[in-house]
Amino acid sequence: MSESNSGREIELKLRVDDLAALMRIAQVAGGVPARTAHQTNSFFDTDDRALGVTGLVLRLREERVETTTRFFLTGKGPGTRDGSLTNVLEEEIEIDAATAKALREGADPMAPLDVDPPSRRNIVAAMRRALAGRAMHIIGTFVNERVRLPTTLHVRGADVAVVLELDRVSFPGGVVHHEVEMEVPAGVDPQAAADAFHLLFERAGVVGRVSPGKARRLFAALRRELTS
């Protein structure tokens, strides 16, 4: 088990119409894409969504790239959204296959996260308060094909190294969405990064639109409320 990420995630996200739009973004951005990552994203909660109603998320991700498979457990806290820009608390660790299997089979899914630093323990404590002693289980899953594209964006006069994540997301019910995500690098002004991100879409002739987060869309799909 190894630490992956701790703290706050500041990200830019926009949906696009189709695979062709993703390809236009990639062509204009340049760079060499990584191998496609095949992700299975499963979410833990109670049936009445004790975590979800308080803005908390607990996700288990299995990611396969060619013959290598890795597993990540992620807790997210309430965040803010300003157009395409999201800012949320995020605590993530990499876990091994045996631990992932145990979580799927009923082990406490918060236990692997309940370790230092304090920010990680705090988000687990918030989840335990929301649950009030109730057990969780996996209540929904979606799959995603992600291509990571390292490139540079011109942000306020400087070239900044970023990684675009080009996603083809398949939700229950056969609904498929395409979108682009980009984590804002540390030390870069988020609004300046957003301006450069939107300019990339403009140069590619692609219309990007703001959508709810993937977890919210998953639960809408499970309620049969996600049609496009």
Residue pairs with C-beta under 8 A, 6 or more apart in sequence:
1 93
1 94
1 95
1 96
1 99
1 112
2 93
2 94
3 93
3 94
4 72
4 92
4 93
4 94
5 90
5 91
5 92
6 90
6 91
6 92
6 117
6 119
6 120
7 89
7 90
7 91
7 119
8 87
8 88
8 89
8 90
9 76
9 86
9 87
9 88
9 89
9 90
9 183
10 85
10 86
10 87
10 183
10 184
10 190
11 85
11 86
11 87
11 88
11 181
11 182
11 183
11 184
12 84
12 85
12 86
12 181
12 182
12 183
12 184
12 193
12 194
12 197
13 84
13 86
13 179
13 180
13 181
13 182
13 210
13 211
13 213
14 84
14 179
14 180
14 197
14 201
14 208
14 209
14 210
14 211
15 177
15 178
15 179
15 208
15 209
15 210
15 211
16 22
16 25
16 178
16 179
16 180
16 206
16 207
16 208
16 209
17 178
17 206
17 207
18 178
19 168
19 178
21 178
21 204
21 206
21 207
22 147
22 166
22 168
22 178
22 180
24 204
24 205
24 206
25 164
25 166
25 180
25 200
25 201
25 204
25 206
26 33
26 147
26 149
26 164
26 166
27 204
28 200
28 203
28 204
29 149
29 151
29 164
29 200
29 204
30 151
31 149
31 150
31 151
31 152
31 164
32 149
32 150
33 147
33 148
33 149
33 166
34 65
34 147
34 148
34 149
34 150
35 65
35 66
36 65
36 145
36 146
36 147
37 63
37 64
37 65
37 145
37 146
37 147
37 148
38 63
38 64
38 65
38 143
38 144
38 145
39 61
39 62
39 63
39 64
39 143
39 144
39 145
39 146
40 61
40 62
40 141
40 143
41 59
41 60
41 61
41 141
41 142
41 143
41 144
41 214
41 218
42 59
42 60
42 61
42 62
42 104
42 138
42 140
42 141
43 57
43 58
43 59
43 60
43 138
43 139
43 140
43 141
43 215
43 218
44 51
44 58
44 59
44 60
44 103
44 109
44 136
44 137
44 138
44 139
45 51
45 52
45 58
45 136
45 139
46 131
46 134
46 135
46 136
46 137
46 139
47 139
49 139
49 219
50 130
50 131
50 132
50 134
51 57
51 58
51 127
51 130
51 131
51 136
52 215
52 219
53 130
54 78
54 126
54 130
55 77
55 78
55 79
56 75
56 76
56 77
56 78
56 123
56 126
56 127
56 130
57 74
57 75
57 76
57 215
58 73
58 74
58 75
58 76
58 109
58 110
58 127
58 136
59 73
59 74
59 75
59 76
59 215
60 71
60 72
60 73
60 74
60 100
60 103
60 104
60 109
60 138
61 71
61 72
61 73
61 74
62 69
62 70
62 71
62 100
63 69
63 70
63 71
63 72
69 97
70 94
71 94
71 95
71 96
71 97
71 99
71 100
72 92
72 93
72 94
72 95
73 92
73 93
73 95
73 100
73 103
73 109
73 112
73 113
74 90
74 91
74 92
75 90
75 91
75 92
75 110
75 113
75 120
75 123
75 124
75 127
76 88
76 89
76 90
76 91
76 123
77 88
77 89
77 90
77 123
77 126
78 88
78 89
79 86
79 87
79 88
79 89
80 86
80 87
80 88
81 87
83 194
83 210
84 194
84 197
84 198
84 208
84 210
85 184
85 190
85 191
85 194
86 213
87 190
89 119
89 123
91 113
91 119
91 120
91 123
91 124
93 112
93 113
93 115
93 120
95 103
95 112
99 107
99 112
103 109
103 112
104 138
106 137
109 136
110 124
110 127
110 128
113 120
113 123
113 124
114 120
114 121
114 124
115 121
139 222
140 172
140 218
140 219
140 221
140 222
141 172
141 218
142 169
142 170
142 171
142 172
142 214
142 218
142 221
143 169
143 170
144 167
144 168
144 169
144 170
144 214
145 167
145 168
146 165
146 166
146 167
146 168
147 165
147 166
148 163
148 164
148 165
148 166
149 163
149 164
149 165
149 166
150 161
150 162
150 163
151 161
151 162
151 163
151 164
152 159
152 160
152 161
152 162
153 159
153 160
153 162
153 193
153 196
153 197
153 200
154 160
154 196
155 188
155 189
155 192
155 193
155 195
155 196
156 189
156 192
160 185
160 188
160 193
160 196
161 185
162 182
162 183
162 185
162 193
163 182
163 183
164 180
164 181
164 182
165 180
165 181
165 182
166 178
166 180
167 177
167 178
167 179
167 180
167 181
168 176
168 177
168 178
169 176
169 177
169 178
169 179
169 214
169 217
170 176
171 177
171 217
171 218
171 221
171 226
172 218
172 221
172 222
173 221
173 224
173 226
175 221
175 226
175 227
175 228
177 211
177 217
179 211
180 201
180 208
182 193
182 197
184 190
184 193
185 193
198 208
201 207
201 208
211 217
212 220
217 226
220 226
